[in-house]
Amino acid sequence: MNNKRNKNGVTLVEILTVVAIVGILASLVVAIATRLDNKAKEQLAGNTIGIITDALEQFADYEYSYNNVNYSEFKFPLDCNDFTQSQLEAALLSELDPLGTLGVSVSILPAGNLNRRNEYSGSEILYFFLSRVPACRKTLERIDSSLITDEDDGGNQMTIEIRVNDIVKTNYPLKRFVDPWLERGKKSKTGRTLRYDYYDEFLFPPNPDTRRAFPVITSAGPDGEFDTLDDITSR
């Protein structure tokens, strides 16, 4: 007499097969979602660079006059890439009080900030000069607010404090342009700073012969590394 059993359950092999299929589908969904997200961010970064380029054109048309004789032959904002905090303060002061006769002092707060990177300087000085021209300032309002920040790596707000004869006259955020990709390991939850290249900033006083015909704005792109194939640039 044969006993026949109905097998209504599933085998271990069938369970593992389903799990494998679900895993493959999940991986595909994640890959597609990541690609779509990067595409949207690439477009946003490109649009932001385009807006900054518009502001640069307005800056040139405005014919901004530099107070510092070292920059009298330049048409666009200063190139201060990789300036230290004290060097950036000196660059701002040389523009606001070139002869040192107005009793002006410039401080970036918090003082001696260990969370501020020198690579921020080019983007910070770019925003500072563009915002000094009304038409440029209006153009910058078109940029998504998430792509302009005044935070350092620790999430602390950075401020420019301008004093005249030791009396605080102006105190406002030190802002910079960033890209849409969040930078890892940062409490501020902002993207990598956009790079601004106009002339050879390692020469001082700067040599006008090293000027570009038009400045270049660059995002490091999805991989977060400059000078790689996924860079997004105005060039």
C-alpha positions in Angstrom: 0.0 0.0 0.0 1.5 3.3 -1.2 1.0 6.4 0.9 0.7 9.5 -1.3 1.4 12.9 0.2 0.2 16.1 -1.3 3.0 18.7 -1.5 1.3 22.0 -1.0 4.3 23.9 0.3 7.4 25.2 -1.5 10.9 23.8 -1.5 14.0 25.6 -0.2 15.3 25.8 -3.8 12.1 27.6 -4.9 12.4 30.1 -2.0 16.0 30.8 -2.8 15.1 31.3 -6.5 12.4 33.9 -5.6 14.8 35.7 -3.2 17.5 35.9 -6.0 15.0 37.2 -8.5 13.7 39.8 -6.0 17.3 40.8 -5.3 18.1 41.3 -9.0 14.9 43.4 -9.5 15.8 45.5 -6.5 19.3 46.1 -7.8 17.9 47.1 -11.2 15.4 49.5 -9.5 18.2 51.1 -7.4 20.5 51.5 -10.4 17.7 53.1 -12.5 16.7 55.4 -9.7 20.3 56.4 -9.1 20.8 57.1 -12.8 17.6 59.2 -13.0 18.6 61.1 -9.8 22.1 61.8 -11.2 20.5 63.0 -14.5 18.2 65.4 -12.6 21.2 66.7 -10.6 23.4 67.1 -13.7 20.7 69.2 -15.2 20.3 71.3 -12.0 24.1 71.8 -11.8 24.2 72.8 -15.5 21.4 75.3 -15.0 23.1 76.8 -12.0 26.4 77.2 -13.9 24.4 78.8 -16.7 22.8 81.3 -14.2 26.3 82.2 -12.8 27.6 82.6 -16.3 24.7 85.1 -17.0 25.7 87.0 -13.8 29.3 87.1 -14.9 28.3 88.6 -18.3 26.3 91.2 -16.4 29.3 91.9 -14.2 31.5 92.5 -17.2 28.8 94.8 -18.8 28.6 96.7 -15.6 32.3 97.5 -15.9 33.0 97.0 -12.2 35.8 99.3 -11.1 38.3 97.7 -8.6 39.6 99.8 -5.9 42.8 97.8 -5.8 45.2 98.8 -8.6 46.4 95.2 -8.9 43.1 94.3 -10.4 42.4 97.3 -12.5 42.8 95.4 -15.7 40.4 92.6 -14.7 36.8 92.4 -15.9 35.5 89.6 -13.7 35.5 88.8 -10.0 38.8 87.9 -8.4 40.1 84.3 -8.5 41.0 83.3 -5.0 41.1 79.5 -5.2 42.6 77.8 -2.2 43.2 81.1 -0.3 43.5 80.6 3.5 41.0 82.4 5.7 43.5 85.2 6.5 44.4 85.6 2.8 40.7 85.9 1.9 40.2 88.5 4.5 43.2 90.4 3.1 41.7 90.2 -0.4 38.4 91.6 0.8 40.2 94.3 2.7 42.3 95.3 -0.2 39.1 95.9 -2.2 37.2 97.7 0.5 40.0 99.9 1.8 43.0 99.6 -0.7 45.0 102.4 0.8 44.3 101.6 4.4 43.0 105.1 5.1 39.4 104.3 5.9 39.9 102.4 9.1 38.3 99.3 7.7 38.9 95.8 9.0 37.5 92.6 7.7 37.1 89.4 9.7 35.6 86.0 8.7 33.8 84.4 11.6 34.2 82.2 13.4 37.8 83.2 13.6 40.4 80.5 13.0 37.7 78.2 11.7 39.1 74.7 11.4 35.9 73.5 9.6 36.3 76.0 6.7 38.3 74.7 3.7 40.6 76.8 1.6 39.0 75.5 -1.5 35.9 77.4 -0.6 37.6 80.8 -1.2 37.2 81.0 -5.0 33.4 80.4 -4.8 33.1 82.7 -1.8 34.8 85.6 -3.4 32.8 85.0 -6.6 29.5 85.3 -4.7 30.8 88.3 -2.8 31.7 90.3 -5.9 28.6 89.3 -8.0 26.4 90.3 -5.1 27.9 93.8 -5.1 26.3 94.5 -8.5 22.5 94.9 -8.3 21.8 93.2 -11.7 24.0 90.3 -10.8 22.4 89.9 -7.4 19.0 89.8 -9.0 20.2 87.1 -11.4 21.6 84.9 -8.6 18.1 84.8 -7.0 17.2 82.3 -9.8 19.5 79.7 -8.3 17.9 77.0 -6.2 18.4 78.0 -2.5 19.9 74.5 -1.7 22.9 75.3 -4.0 24.0 78.4 -2.1 25.3 78.0 1.5 27.1 79.8 4.2 27.9 76.7 6.2 31.3 75.2 6.9 32.0 71.5 7.1 30.7 71.4 10.7 27.4 73.0 9.8 28.4 76.4 11.3 27.4 79.6 9.6 30.3 81.7 8.2 30.0 85.5 8.4 31.9 88.5 7.0 32.2 91.2 9.6 33.3 94.6 8.4 34.3 97.2 10.9 35.1 100.8 10.5 37.2 102.3 13.3 36.4 99.2 15.4 32.7 99.7 15.0 30.7 96.9 13.3 29.2 98.4 10.2 28.2 95.2 8.2 27.7 91.6 9.2 26.4 89.2 6.7 26.7 85.6 5.6 29.8 84.4 3.7 28.1 82.5 1.0 29.3 80.2 -1.8 28.0 78.1 -4.6 27.7 74.3 -4.3 26.6 71.5 -6.6 23.5 69.2 -6.0 25.4 66.1 -4.8 25.7 65.9 -1.0 29.3 65.6 0.1 30.1 62.7 2.3 31.2 63.2 5.9 29.9 66.7 6.3 27.5 67.8 9.0 26.3 70.7 6.8 24.6 68.4 4.3 25.7 70.5 1.3 27.3 69.7 -2.0 30.9 70.2 -3.1 31.8 73.8 -3.8 31.8 74.9 -7.4 35.3 75.9 -8.7 35.9 79.3 -10.3 38.9 79.8 -12.6 39.7 83.2 -14.1 43.5 83.7 -13.9 46.6 82.2 -12.3 45.9 82.9 -8.6 49.3 81.7 -7.5 50.9 84.9 -8.8 50.7 88.1 -6.7 50.1 90.7 -7.8 48.2 88.7 -10.5 49.4 88.9 -14.1 46.7 90.1 -16.5 48.4 88.0 -19.2 47.1 84.9 -17.4 43.5 85.9 -17.7 41.0 83.7 -19.5 38.8 85.4 -22.1 35.9 84.3 -19.9 36.0 82.6 -16.5 35.2 78.9 -16.2 32.7 77.5 -13.6 33.1 73.7 -12.8 31.1 71.2 -10.8 32.9 68.0 -9.8 29.9 66.0 -10.9 28.5 62.7 -9.4 31.9 61.3 -8.4 32.9 64.4 -6.4 36.3 64.6 -8.0 37.5 67.5 -10.2 39.2 67.0 -13.5 37.4 63.7 -14.3 35.2 62.8 -17.1 31.9 63.5 -15.3 32.8 67.2 -14.5 30.1 69.7 -15.5 31.6 72.9 -16.8 30.7 76.2 -18.5 33.6 75.7 -20.9 
